[in-house]
Amino acid sequence: MRNYKYLIVGSSVAAVSAVKALRKADPDGSLAIISEELNPTYSRPLIYELLCKKMKEKEITFCEPGFFNIFKVEPILGIKALSLHTGACNVHLSNGEEIGYGKLLIATGGKPIAPPVQGVDLKNVFTFTSLGDVKKMGRSLSGVQTCLVIGGGLIGLQVSEAFLKMGKKVHIVELLDRLLAPILDKEGSAIAQEVLTRQGAIIHTSVAAQEILGGKNKKVRAVKLSNGEEIPADLVVLAVGVRPNTELVKGVNITVNKGILVDKHMETSLKGLFAAGDEVGGMPWSASPGAFTMGWRAGEMAAQEACRQKQFFDVSPTHTDALGRLIQRMTGNGHGHTWHEAEIAIQNIVDYYADHFRSEKMLQRVLHRAP
Ligand SMILES: Cc1cc2nc3c(=O)[nH]c(=O)nc-3n(C[C@H](O)[C@H](O)[C@H](O)COP(=O)(O)OP(=O)(O)OC[C@H]3O[C@@H](n4cnc5c(N)ncnc54)[C@H](O)[C@@H]3O)c2cc1C
């Protein structure tokens, strides 16, 4: 059985960031990454560009060429981690192999939610969160004239825009009374709706998709809405959100509540078992950090036990950027948040980080980078 000092399951944003942090503290400890994807280090926000053929697969990676070699990582790609055995400290893989670990980071990310409607298993029904989705969809698009997207959030609108650029007729079905409701105020939603309508999208709000109807060869032919309307469509995208992917820890004795629960060191309720990224749910941070920041912290903490005693958190570009991004997000046009709300959010982060920055001066320097 292969055995590694550090093992990571998942190889996306959180995992890559953890590797980089970990290598700063432990340049040579044996380290392997398991990913069910063959090309895992790509940017999900850029799969839209791939679908529109504006970028090629190799252009949407967020890692430097030779990442695995540079950071001395053994890649185990195209293979799924099926089960985790914390007593024996090993992971069973889909190719029958068992891999042992000293410390394990779970970075299995999110999984698209399937809405509770009939017909989701028909042909030409897709999700839009991975390279695999884009490839499958790309193979089916040639005869398609009308696409129907269930969900008017960020992912739904991205894929809708791609279809519009390809000259397809697009329907967007949104349960709430406006698009992008969780992140935009009413004015912002109205702008988004107007822009998409001008591009040709037909938007249905305050209505649910009730059933996806199949035709010949079990292919989609229409979608029935809760208001009784039946909209003909030959391709459907399910874009109703993503949930934490906690499959691997099913039956493992750690605390899971929607997502995997971690402490401020990104450690789960089991010592030596860390989690970072979209599969994490609920953490003692005032503002929820992104996968990159979580991964960095998990990597630091897995490799550097000493950090715990020293009680400081190195000021790295990750943390300064995270603050900057938060501020931009909260104060950006149409986001429905005021500076005052942004200040409260920042203060919450500051309260948390205050323990970890080595001096007040350093903290001030970070905050002054804010626009
Ligand atoms: C279309 C789209 C647009 C987005 N736009 C933005 C944006 O603009 N801004 C933003 O901040 N975020 C955006 N996001 C979200 C962002 O991409 C995610 O937050 C981020 O990718 C999460 O990273 P992660 O490391 O947690 O895991 P993920 O990126 O979810 O990756 C997890 C990886 O683990 C693998 N895996 C899972 N289980 C196993 C297993 N058992 N064995 C082996 N491998 C496994 C998966 O195949 C996958 O490769 C977008 C997402 C999508 C889909």
The ligand as an ORCA input file, in Angstrom:
! r2SCAN-3c Opt
* xyz 0 1
  C     -19.775     28.188    -13.714
  C     -19.176     28.603    -12.391
  C     -18.811     29.923    -12.181
  C     -18.252     30.302    -10.968
  N     -17.897     31.605    -10.787
  C     -17.315     31.991     -9.634
  C     -16.875     33.336     -9.445
  O     -17.039     34.185    -10.327
  N     -16.289     33.674     -8.251
  C     -16.088     32.730     -7.276
  O     -15.537     33.062     -6.213
  N     -16.497     31.454     -7.425
  C     -17.102     31.070     -8.581
  N     -17.504     29.771     -8.724
  C     -17.327     28.839     -7.600
  C     -15.889     28.323     -7.539
  O     -15.537     27.745     -8.763
  C     -15.792     27.315     -6.400
  O     -16.070     28.006     -5.195
  C     -14.432     26.657     -6.305
  O     -14.120     25.947     -7.486
  C     -14.420     25.689     -5.126
  O     -13.194     25.051     -5.087
  P     -12.976     23.743     -4.242
  O     -11.500     23.566     -4.157
  O     -13.750     23.809     -3.000
  O     -13.570     22.512     -5.050
  P     -14.209     22.273     -6.466
  O     -13.782     23.302     -7.454
  O     -15.661     22.042     -6.286
  O     -13.491     20.908     -6.889
  C     -13.556     19.727     -6.132
  C     -12.792     18.649     -6.871
  O     -12.776     17.457     -6.105
  C     -13.065     16.336     -6.933
  N     -13.651     15.286     -6.121
  C     -14.804     15.354     -5.413
  N     -15.019     14.204     -4.754
  C     -13.982     13.387     -5.046
  C     -13.642     12.062     -4.693
  N     -14.409     11.349     -3.851
  N     -12.511     11.533     -5.199
  C     -11.713     12.249     -6.020
  N     -11.995     13.511     -6.396
  C     -13.112     14.074     -5.927
  C     -14.054     16.917     -7.942
  O     -14.142     16.119     -9.114
  C     -13.425     18.278     -8.220
  O     -12.414     18.203     -9.188
  C     -18.061     29.353     -9.931
  C     -18.428     28.022    -10.151
  C     -18.982     27.655    -11.355
  C     -19.363     26.221    -11.566
*
